[in-house]
């Protein structure tokens, strides 16, 4: 497989590896991007069936989580007035819990309710119920839903026995499962979003999530604390190890969803704040490309480092019981 450049806003690539053997690649359009499953599986027909089951899951999640679908859980929540509540499904509940976790972790730099305030909703995880404490809350899972879908696709592939696989949504949300038999990990690259052919660094990853955010699509990342578009930052990447038990009690430990949310926040936080968060969060690793450097110099900053488990950054089981 030849090098695949990242998306215009991302910068994650899957590099070639001649020792990996044949890889099966399956793609599907959903969530306004292209999802792909790369599987090192000798049985092409079985791998294709597993991929189709995974893509059907992505379509179902889009129907539940998109604010543009009239009957989705998120659309119903966006129509609540103060004091009203609504029941939601497991996917919406888990995304909301993860979003609240990262909102608190980043002191509000990540907020799926930009301009209306995530604290304006109360979540009863046991009852699968969400209550609005103020009118006008507008939720948008665009910065977390794709990563959550990648998490669930990875779980489904493992359930099917397709454990040597790489999954991504638009090359900006990805999970590396077990690598091909002859490889130590999936060969990934982080590239300059201004010039995708320029590779900043090469990674070998297994059992880890990797996410990317950038500004090449324009002022689509807004600081929820000020309402102003991001300035002084070109791109950010975040890696989070997959825990051994991704589906423990409480909310799903979804590293790709958490990585997605953090890349958005890391486009806004100061380098000092990012460094401090990485230092107190075992397993969290980040790369940040500030704006202002020339194309001839590499100003990429690296924080944190890999660890066996991502427990220091993922929401714990107790999160599900909070109101």
N, C-alpha and C positions, 0 to 999 in steps of 0.2 A: 504494500500500500504506500503510495506517495504521500508526502507531506500535505496535510489539509490546513489551509489558513483558517484562523478564527473568524468570527463574524466581524463586521465593521466596528461594533462597539466592544467586542470581547477581546480576542487575542489569545484564545486557547487553541492549540493545534494538536492533532494526533499525528506523530511522526512515523515514518516507515521503519520496519524492522524485519530484515530478511530472514532472521532466525525464528520469527513468530509463526511461520507456517501460514496456511490459507486462513483468511478471515472472512466470515460471512457478514455482509453489511445490509441492513434493512432500514428504510427511512419512511417517515410519515409526517405530513403537515398537520399541525395542531398548535393552538395557543399562539398564533401569529408567528410561528417559526417552524423549523424542521427538526423533528426528533429522529435520532439514529441509534440503532443497536449494532455494535460490532461484536460478533461472537466468534470465539475460537472453538467451533463445534464441528466435529467430523460429519454429523448427520445434518445435511443442509435442510432437509424437509422439516425435521423436528425443530431446528433453530428458527425456521421461518414461522412455524406455528406458534412458538413461544413469543416471537417478536410481534406477531399479529395480535396475540392476547394482550401483550403489553401496550400496544397502540390503542386497542379498544379501551383499556383502562385510562389512558391519557384523555381520550375523547369524553369518557364519562366524567372525569375530574374537571375538564373544561366546562362541561354543562353544569356542574355544581359550584364552581368557584369563580366563573367569569361574571363581572359586573355588567357585561353587555348581553348576557342571556336573561330574558325576562323572568324565567322561573327558577333562576339559580338561588342558592342559599344567600349569597352575598347581595343580590338584588333585593331580596326580601328584607334583609337587614337594613339596607340603605333606604327603605321606605318606612322604617320605624319612627314614631314620634316619641317624645319624652315619656317614659313610664311604660312603654309597650315592650313586649318581648316576643321572641320567635325561637322555635326549635330548629336546630341545624343538624346536618349529617356529620359523620366522623371526620371527613376530609376538611370541611370548613372549620369545625371545632379545633382540630389539630393545628391548622394554619393560623388560626387566631391566637392560640396559646403560644405558638412559636413566635408569632409577630409581637405579642406582648412581652415575651421573654427578651427578645432582642431590643425592643423599645426601651425596656428598663436597663438593659446591659449598656446601651449606648446613650443613656440620658436623653432620649427623645430624638436622637439623630435619625433613627429609623422609625417611621410611622406610616402605617398603611392607611391612615385616615388623615391625610395631609390637609391641613387647614381646618379640620373639625375636631381632631384630638382623639387618639385611641383610648385614653382614659375615660372617654364619655360612654363607654360600653362596659357592662358587667357580664362576666362569663361564669355560668354555673356548669362546670364540666360534667358533673355527675348527672345532671338533668339534660345535657346537650341543649342548653338554653342560653340565649344572649338577650340582655336587656339594655335598652338605651336609656341613659340618664339625662340626655339632652336631645333635642330635635336637630335634624340636619346632619347627622353623622354620615359620612360617605367613605366606605371602605373600598380599597382596591388592592387585590392580591397580586398585581402584576409583578411586584418585586420579590415575590416569594413562592407563588404558585407553580412556576415552571420547575424550580428546584425541588419542590415537594413532589411533583409528578415524576421527576427523575428518581427520587428516593423510592417511590412505590414501584416504578418499573424495575429497579434493581432488585427489590424484594421479590417481585413476581418471577423474574428470571431465575433467581436462586430456588424458588419453589418448584420451578420446572426442571431444575437440575442443570440449567445453563449458567454455570458459575464463573466461567472464564469469559468475561464480557466487559465492554466499555460502553456506557450510555451517556448521551448528551442531548440537550435541548438547545439548538442554535449555537453550539460551541461556546455558550456562555454559562451553562449549568451542566455539570458533568459528574459522573461517578465512575471510578475505576474499580471493578471487582477483581477477582483473581486474574492474573495475566495469562497469556498463552503458555503452553508447557515449557518452552525453551527460554522464556523471558523472566527476568526478575520483577518486572513491573510494566505497566503500559507506558510507552514513551510519549510524553506530552511536552509541549513547548508553550512558552509565554512570549507573545510577539508584540511589537510596537503597533498600537492601533492606527497610527498615522501611516505606517509602512509595514503591512502584515508580513512581508518577506523578511523583515529584520527580526531575528529571534533574540530575545533578551536572555533567556535561560532554558535549559532542558531539564525535565523532571522524569523520574521513573516512579510511577505511583501504583499502589494496589490498596484495595480496601480504604479508599479515601474519596472525599468529594472535593471538587475544585470549581470555583465560580469566578466570573469576571464582570466588571462594569466599566463603562467608559462614556465619553461625551461626543463621540463622532456622529451620533444621530441628532445632535442639537441639545437644547436646554431642556431635556426631559427628566433630569434629576434635580429636584427642588428641595432645598433645606426646609423641613417642616417647622423648624424653630423660627425661621425668618421669612419664609416665602420666596426667597431669592434663589435663582439657579446656581448650581455649583460653579465655583471659580477656583483656579489655582490647582486643579487636579485633572489629569488626562485619563487615568485608568487605575483600577485597583483589582487585585486578585486575592482570593482567600481559599486556603485549603483546610479542611477539617477531616480528621480520621473517622472512619465508620466505627462505631462501637461494636463489640462482639455480639451484643444483643440489641439489634435495631428496633425490635418490637417488644420491649419490656412493658411492665405495668406503667400506667400513666400515659402521657402523650407519647406518640411515636418519636423515637430519637432519630430525627431526620437531618443528617448533616448537610445535604445539598440545599435544603431549604434554609438552614441557618447560614450557610456560606453565601447563598444568594442575598439574604438580608444584610449580612455584614459587608459585602462588597458595596452595596448602596450606601451604607453608613460610612464606610471608609473613604468614599468620595467626598465626604463632608467633614469628618473629624480631623483634628490636627494630627500631625505626625507623632507628637508627644502623646496624644490620647490613644492613638492606635498602638504605639509601643507599650504603653501601660496596660492596655487590655490584653495584648498578647502575652505580656509577662505574667499576668495573673490567671491566664487561661491555658492550661496544659494542652498541647496538641494543636493550638491555633497558629496558623502560619499565614503571613500576608506579604504581598508585594505591592508597592504604591509608586505610581509614576506621576510626579508633580508636573504642573504646567510651567513653562518658562525656559526649559532647557532646549538646546539646539538639537537638531536631528543627528549631529555628529557625535554628541556626547550621550552617555547613558546615565540618567539620574534615577534609575530604578532603586527604590529603597526596600529592604527586606527586613521583616520583623518575625520574631517567634521561631518555632522549629517544630518538626514532626514529633509525635509521641505515639505510644501504643494505643491509647484510647482518647477520644475527644470529650471525655466526661467533664472537662473543665469549662466547656463552652456550650454544651447542649443542655436544653432544659431538663431538669430532673423529674422523677415521678411525682414529687410533691407539687409540681406546677399544676397538675390536673385538678387538685383539690382547692385551689385558690379561687376567690371570688373577685 
